[in-house]
Amino acid sequence: MSEIADDGSYRPQVRPDVLSTEIDGEIVVFDAPSGTVLKMNPSATTVWACCDGSATIDEIAADIAEVYGVDQAVVRAQVADLVTQWSEKGLLTTSTGDEPTA
């Protein structure tokens, strides 16, 4: 498991230059520098929408688990896996919340 997945304090944020659009309830992502195109299922779309830098992995998982009435540990593992994959593709920036805010 990656450092990101191990530490629930990371606040994933979509890189500002990554383009995305919603089509029929699902997000399609395009990263021009790498040529990466991803079509996300509805669950991944929900997680992607939460990656705005305001919430930690643990907070995102807790919110999703509450809304859908599913086990938080299961959701947390899935959120961490998605965030790790997207980070490895260079689609996200992450922070621990320790950075100064402007």
HELIX and SHEET records of a PDB file:
HELIX    1   1 GLU A    3  ASP A    6  1                                   4    
HELIX    2   2 PRO A   42  CYS A   50  1                                   9    
HELIX    3   3 ILE A   57  TYR A   68  1                                  12    
HELIX    4   4 GLN A   72  GLU A   88  1                                  17    
SHEET    1   A 2 GLN A  13  VAL A  14  0                                        
SHEET    2   A 2 LEU A  92  THR A  93 -1                                        
SHEET    1   B 3 LEU A  19  ILE A  23  0                                        
SHEET    2   B 3 GLU A  26  ASP A  31 -1                                        
SHEET    3   B 3 THR A  36  LYS A  39 -1                                        
END                                                                             
